[in-house]
Amino acid sequence: MPESGHTWRKAFKGEAREAAHVRLWTTGRVTHPDAPTVANELYLSILGSGAPAIEMTLSTAGTRIRITAEGPDQLTVLHSHGPGWRIVDGLSIQSGLTTDGRGVWALLEAGR
């Protein structure tokens, strides 16, 4: 039996002040206490690359939450694994670069 879930997508302007909106948007959709922090760090990774717009995606399946931030261009190592990556790595069960190299993602598990 497949796990059911939801997916939400929203494009945010590539501006630092949008980070607060990303955290609120995340909080309004998932209840994991670390999700807003992880979403914020992923957003900031893409923001640091100079992206004019950043698409955020939240996907749930069972007890898992996948958060993705994507921009229009390929990321450098600095932006895909910069200073905020320690936070993402510490709060998620898995994380990485999207297959096209334009985004970063993290997987959270309820109860962890």
C-alpha positions as CSV (number, residue, x, y, z in Angstrom):
1,M,0.0,0.0,0.0
2,P,1.6,3.3,-1.0
3,E,2.1,6.1,1.5
4,S,-0.1,9.1,1.0
5,G,1.1,12.6,1.4
6,H,1.0,16.2,0.2
7,T,3.2,18.4,-1.9
8,W,3.4,22.2,-1.7
9,R,5.4,24.5,-4.0
10,K,6.0,28.2,-3.8
11,A,8.4,30.6,-5.5
12,F,10.0,33.2,-3.3
13,K,12.0,36.3,-4.4
14,G,15.7,35.9,-4.1
15,E,15.9,38.4,-1.3
16,A,17.1,38.0,2.3
17,R,13.9,39.3,3.8
18,E,12.0,36.4,2.2
19,A,13.6,34.0,4.6
20,A,11.1,34.9,7.2
21,H,8.3,34.1,4.8
22,V,9.9,30.7,4.0
23,R,9.9,29.8,7.7
24,L,6.3,30.9,8.1
25,W,5.2,29.1,5.0
26,T,6.9,25.9,6.2
27,T,5.4,26.2,9.7
28,G,1.9,26.5,8.2
29,R,2.2,23.2,6.3
30,V,4.2,20.8,8.4
31,T,4.5,20.3,12.1
32,H,8.0,19.0,12.4
33,P,9.8,21.4,14.8
34,D,13.0,21.5,12.7
35,A,11.4,22.0,9.4
36,P,11.4,25.8,9.4
37,T,15.1,25.9,10.4
38,V,16.0,23.4,7.7
39,A,13.9,25.2,5.1
40,N,15.6,28.5,6.0
41,E,19.1,27.1,5.6
42,L,18.2,25.5,2.3
43,Y,16.7,28.8,1.1
44,L,19.8,30.7,2.2
45,S,22.1,28.3,0.3
46,I,20.3,29.1,-2.9
47,L,20.1,32.8,-2.1
48,G,23.8,32.9,-1.7
49,S,24.2,31.8,-5.3
50,G,22.5,35.0,-6.5
51,A,19.3,33.4,-7.7
52,P,16.6,36.0,-8.5
53,A,13.9,33.5,-7.5
54,I,13.9,30.4,-5.3
55,E,11.3,27.6,-5.5
56,M,10.6,25.9,-2.3
57,T,9.0,22.5,-2.2
58,L,7.6,20.6,0.8
59,S,6.6,17.0,0.3
60,T,5.2,14.6,2.9
61,A,4.9,10.8,2.8
62,G,4.0,8.9,5.9
63,T,6.3,10.2,8.6
64,R,8.8,11.8,6.2
65,I,9.1,15.4,5.1
66,R,11.3,16.3,2.1
67,I,12.2,20.0,1.8
68,T,13.8,21.3,-1.4
69,A,15.1,24.7,-2.5
70,E,16.0,25.3,-6.2
71,G,17.3,28.1,-8.2
72,P,17.7,28.6,-12.0
73,D,21.5,27.9,-12.1
74,Q,23.9,25.2,-11.2
75,L,25.3,25.5,-7.6
76,T,28.9,25.7,-6.7
77,V,30.3,23.6,-3.9
78,L,30.2,26.7,-1.6
79,H,26.5,27.1,-2.1
80,S,25.6,23.5,-2.0
81,H,27.6,22.7,1.1
82,G,28.4,26.0,2.7
83,P,28.3,27.0,6.4
84,G,24.6,26.3,6.9
85,W,25.1,22.8,5.7
86,R,26.2,21.7,9.2
87,I,22.7,22.8,10.5
88,V,20.9,20.9,7.7
89,D,23.1,17.8,8.2
90,G,22.5,17.8,11.9
91,L,18.8,18.2,11.8
92,S,18.0,15.9,8.8
93,I,18.3,12.2,8.3
94,Q,19.6,12.7,4.7
95,S,20.4,15.7,2.5
96,G,22.0,16.4,-0.8
97,L,22.1,18.2,-4.1
98,T,19.3,17.8,-6.6
99,T,20.1,15.6,-9.6
100,D,20.2,18.7,-11.9
101,G,22.6,20.5,-9.5
102,R,20.3,23.5,-9.2
103,G,19.0,22.8,-5.7
104,V,19.5,21.3,-2.3
105,W,17.2,19.0,-0.3
106,A,16.8,17.5,3.1
107,L,14.7,14.7,4.5
108,L,13.2,14.8,8.0
109,E,11.6,12.1,9.9
110,A,8.8,12.6,12.5
111,G,9.8,11.7,16.0
112,R,13.5,12.3,15.3
